[in-house]
Amino acid sequence: MGRPVASVWLVPDGLDGERVDAAAARMSGLSRSRIEDLLSRGLVQINSTPVAKSHRVVAGDLLEVEIETAPVVSVTPREVAGIGIVYDDPDIVVVDKPPGVAAHPSLGWEGPSVVEHLAAAGFRISTSGAAERQGIVQRLDVGTSGLMVVAKSEPAYTALKRAFRSRTVEKVYHTLVQGLPDPLEGTIDAPIGRHPGADYKMAVIDGGRHSVTHYRMLEAFRAVTLLEVHLETGRTHQIRVHMQAIHHPCVGDPTYGGDPVLAARLGLSRQWLHAVELAFNHPRSGELVRFTSPYTTDLAQALVTVRRDS
């Protein structure tokens, strides 16, 4: 963790009587879940005394929140085998990411990343965002392959962040799931947040962030189904969490309920999930651009096995 930095506010009349978690969230600009975490660790104080989240603040109280600064993560240029450059111009670069590669470096991850590869390959990327995430406007899980766009210019970064936030970017995935979903085409609207029992996982929980996934069947097999998925929102692990929530986990995804025996039989060491299509208005010209990506070798071979066995 980084070094804690204390921020102090006087509680205004308008928040008199509010619970401290709500008041601290409004005054600090942090999420309610982040404030609850800080409260649980005694990093939120009223008049120099740690309090519980149910504590009611009084106008004139001194509210102190210790916020841990993010540790610096270095970017070490290194080329990564298997990363494809689908499109490149002065504003954007569209990457076809293989599995086993992160979008950017992060604390605890020692494997390769898209950001490091682009640095090694001589791409000049937007300087917007944290140092290790410069130019990153979207992310794919380490185990998910396929298309992602990175901003090269500052205007492109701003425009693409706005486009993803306003949900005007078309993100299409294919995934192989266990069983046969009923209905064969539908929408999953369920909030996603940090799993209460495991920090590395997400889950459908009350109070989570609004999350919407649309799916339709492409092909049905004996024990699995190939789905096309359109993301309306872009939460961490969204497709994997939502598929588990409807009891049809992604094949090869034991973190979210996938059968390891089935994964081994299909030769999969990661979830069968691929970002096949990405479309958005180009940040400079405004023209609609669309990119596609074929399945990686491991996913294609697993599909061959499924079709043969069916």
C-alpha positions in Angstrom: 0.0 0.0 0.0 1.0 3.6 -0.4 1.6 6.1 2.4 -1.7 7.4 4.0 -2.5 11.0 3.4 -5.0 12.7 5.8 -7.7 15.0 4.5 -9.8 17.0 6.9 -13.2 18.7 6.5 -15.7 20.5 8.8 -19.1 18.9 8.5 -21.5 21.5 7.1 -25.0 22.2 8.4 -26.5 20.4 5.4 -25.1 17.1 6.5 -26.0 17.4 10.1 -27.4 14.0 11.3 -26.2 12.0 8.3 -24.5 8.7 8.8 -20.7 9.1 8.7 -20.3 6.8 5.7 -22.7 8.8 3.6 -21.3 12.1 4.8 -17.7 11.1 4.2 -18.5 9.8 0.7 -20.2 13.1 -0.2 -17.4 15.3 1.2 -14.4 13.3 -0.1 -15.8 12.2 -3.5 -14.9 8.6 -2.7 -17.3 5.7 -3.3 -19.4 4.5 -0.4 -17.7 1.0 -0.5 -14.2 2.7 -0.3 -15.4 4.7 2.7 -16.7 1.6 4.4 -13.4 -0.1 3.9 -11.5 2.9 5.4 -14.0 2.9 8.3 -13.4 -0.7 9.0 -9.7 0.0 9.3 -10.1 3.0 11.6 -9.0 5.4 8.9 -12.1 7.7 9.3 -12.3 9.8 12.4 -14.7 12.3 13.9 -13.0 14.8 16.2 -9.8 12.6 16.3 -11.8 9.5 17.3 -12.3 6.5 15.0 -16.0 5.8 14.5 -18.3 3.0 13.1 -20.2 3.6 9.8 -23.5 4.0 11.7 -22.2 7.0 13.6 -24.2 10.2 13.0 -22.2 13.4 12.3 -23.0 16.8 13.7 -22.5 20.1 12.0 -19.1 21.5 13.0 -17.6 18.1 13.5 -14.0 17.6 12.3 -14.1 14.8 9.8 -10.7 13.2 9.0 -10.2 10.6 6.3 -6.8 8.9 5.8 -6.5 8.0 2.1 -3.8 5.6 1.0 -2.0 7.0 -2.0 -1.5 4.5 -4.8 1.9 2.9 -5.1 3.9 3.7 -8.2 4.0 0.9 -10.7 6.8 1.1 -13.2 6.5 0.5 -16.9 9.4 -1.5 -18.3 9.4 -1.7 -22.1 9.3 -5.3 -23.3 8.0 -6.8 -26.5 5.3 -9.5 -26.1 5.0 -12.3 -28.5 1.6 -12.8 -30.0 0.3 -9.2 -29.7 -1.2 -8.1 -33.0 -1.6 -4.5 -34.2 -4.9 -4.4 -36.1 -4.9 -0.7 -36.8 -2.7 2.3 -36.2 -2.9 6.0 -36.9 -1.8 9.2 -35.1 -4.7 9.0 -32.6 -5.3 5.3 -31.8 -3.9 1.9 -32.0 -6.1 -1.2 -32.0 -4.5 -4.2 -30.4 -5.4 -7.9 -30.7 -4.4 -9.2 -27.2 -3.4 -12.8 -26.6 -4.3 -14.5 -23.4 -1.8 -14.3 -20.5 -1.2 -10.6 -21.1 -2.6 -7.8 -18.9 -3.8 -4.4 -20.3 -1.2 -2.6 -18.1 1.2 -3.3 -15.3 -0.2 -3.5 -11.8 0.9 -4.2 -8.3 1.4 -8.0 -7.9 1.3 -8.8 -11.6 4.8 -9.7 -13.0 3.6 -10.9 -16.4 3.6 -9.0 -19.7 1.3 -6.1 -20.6 0.0 -4.3 -23.6 1.4 -1.0 -22.3 4.9 -2.4 -22.0 4.7 -4.0 -25.4 3.7 -0.7 -27.1 6.5 1.2 -25.2 9.0 -1.4 -26.5 7.6 -1.3 -30.0 8.1 2.5 -30.2 4.5 3.6 -30.0 3.9 7.1 -28.6 0.9 6.8 -26.3 -1.3 9.5 -24.7 0.1 10.7 -21.4 -3.3 10.9 -19.8 -4.1 8.6 -16.9 -1.8 7.1 -14.3 1.8 6.4 -15.4 1.3 2.7 -15.8 -2.1 3.1 -17.5 -1.4 5.9 -19.9 -3.6 5.7 -23.0 -5.7 2.9 -21.6 -9.4 3.6 -22.1 -10.6 0.0 -21.7 -9.2 -3.3 -20.3 -9.5 -7.0 -20.9 -8.9 -9.6 -18.3 -5.5 -11.3 -18.4 -7.2 -14.6 -19.5 -9.5 -12.9 -22.1 -8.2 -12.5 -25.6 -9.2 -10.1 -28.4 -9.6 -6.5 -29.3 -8.8 -3.4 -27.3 -8.1 0.2 -28.3 -5.4 2.4 -26.8 -5.3 6.2 -27.2 -2.2 7.8 -28.7 -3.2 11.5 -28.7 -4.6 13.5 -25.8 -7.9 14.4 -27.7 -8.3 10.7 -28.6 -8.0 9.7 -24.9 -10.6 12.3 -23.9 -13.0 11.3 -26.7 -12.7 7.6 -26.2 -13.1 7.8 -22.4 -16.3 9.8 -23.0 -17.5 7.3 -25.6 -17.0 4.3 -23.2 -18.6 6.2 -20.4 -21.7 7.1 -22.5 -21.9 3.5 -23.8 -21.6 4.4 -27.5 -18.9 1.9 -28.1 -20.0 -1.5 -29.5 -18.2 -4.3 -27.7 -19.0 -7.8 -28.9 -17.7 -11.0 -27.3 -18.1 -14.7 -28.0 -18.0 -17.1 -25.1 -18.6 -20.8 -24.7 -20.7 -21.5 -21.6 -21.7 -24.7 -19.8 -25.2 -26.0 -20.4 -28.0 -24.3 -22.5 -29.3 -20.9 -21.3 -33.0 -20.5 -21.1 -34.1 -18.3 -22.8 -31.7 -18.6 -25.7 -31.5 -14.8 -26.0 -31.8 -12.4 -23.1 -30.5 -9.6 -20.9 -28.8 -10.0 -17.6 -29.4 -6.8 -15.5 -27.7 -7.4 -12.1 -25.4 -5.2 -10.0 -21.7 -6.2 -9.7 -19.3 -5.4 -6.8 -16.3 -6.8 -5.0 -17.0 -10.3 -3.7 -17.5 -10.1 0.1 -15.3 -13.1 0.8 -12.5 -12.8 -1.8 -10.9 -9.5 -3.0 -9.7 -11.1 -6.3 -13.3 -11.9 -7.4 -16.4 -9.9 -8.3 -20.0 -11.0 -7.6 -23.6 -10.0 -8.1 -24.4 -8.1 -4.9 -26.9 -5.6 -3.6 -25.4 -2.2 -3.8 -23.0 -3.1 -6.6 -22.6 -1.1 -9.8 -25.3 -1.2 -12.4 -24.3 -3.9 -14.9 -26.1 -5.0 -18.1 -25.2 -7.9 -20.4 -27.1 -8.9 -23.6 -26.5 -12.4 -25.0 -27.9 -14.7 -27.8 -27.2 -18.2 -28.8 -25.0 -18.8 -31.8 -24.6 -22.6 -31.6 -25.7 -25.3 -29.2 -23.8 -28.5 -28.5 -24.3 -31.5 -26.2 -23.1 -29.9 -23.0 -22.1 -26.3 -23.9 -23.4 -23.3 -25.9 -21.6 -20.7 -28.0 -23.0 -17.3 -27.2 -22.6 -13.8 -28.7 -22.5 -11.2 -25.9 -22.9 -7.4 -26.1 -21.8 -5.4 -23.1 -23.9 -2.4 -22.3 -21.7 -1.6 -19.3 -18.1 -2.5 -18.7 -17.5 -3.8 -15.2 -14.6 -5.9 -14.1 -15.2 -9.6 -15.0 -18.8 -8.7 -16.1 -19.4 -11.5 -18.6 -17.9 -14.1 -16.3 -19.8 -13.0 -13.2 -23.1 -12.7 -15.1 -22.8 -16.1 -16.7 -22.1 -17.7 -13.3 -25.2 -15.8 -12.0 -27.5 -17.5 -14.5 -25.8 -20.9 -13.7 -24.0 -21.1 -17.1 -20.4 -20.3 -16.3 -17.8 -19.7 -19.0 -16.1 -22.9 -20.0 -12.6 -23.0 -18.5 -13.3 -20.5 -15.8 -13.0 -22.2 -12.4 -12.9 -18.9 -10.6 -16.6 -18.4 -11.5 -17.9 -21.9 -11.4 -16.4 -23.5 -14.5 -15.9 -27.3 -14.5 -12.1 -28.0 -14.4 -12.6 -31.5 -15.8 -14.4 -30.1 -18.9 -11.7 -27.5 -19.3 -9.0 -30.1 -19.2 -10.8 -32.3 -21.7 -10.9 -29.3 -24.1 -7.3 -28.4 -23.5 -8.2 -25.0 -21.9 -6.1 -23.2 -19.3 -8.2 -20.1 -19.3 -11.8 -19.0 -19.9 -13.3 -19.5 -23.4 -14.0 -15.8 -23.9 -12.9 -13.6 -26.8 -13.5 -9.9 -27.8 -14.4 -10.5 -31.4 -15.6 -7.0 -32.5 -15.1 -3.4 -31.5 -16.8 -0.5 -33.1 -16.8 3.2 -32.3 -16.7 6.7 -33.9 -13.1 7.6 -34.6 -12.1 10.4 -32.2 -10.8 12.7 -34.9 -12.9 12.1 -38.0 -16.2 11.0 -36.3 -16.4 8.2 -38.8 -17.7 4.8 -37.5 -14.8 2.3 -37.5 -15.2 -1.4 -36.9 -12.6 -4.1 -36.1 -12.8 -7.9 -35.8 -10.6 -10.6 -34.4 -10.5 -14.3 -35.2 -10.5 -16.9 -32.4 -7.1 -17.7 -30.9 -5.7 -21.2 -31.5 -6.7 -22.6 -28.1 -10.3 -21.4 -28.4 -10.6 -22.6 -32.0 -9.2 -26.1 -31.1 -11.6 -26.4 -28.1 -14.5 -25.6 -30.4 -13.3 -28.3 -32.9 -13.3 -30.8 -30.0 -16.8 -29.7 -28.9 -18.2 -30.0 -32.4 -16.6 -33.4 -32.9 -18.0 -34.8 -29.6 -21.4 -33.5 -30.4 
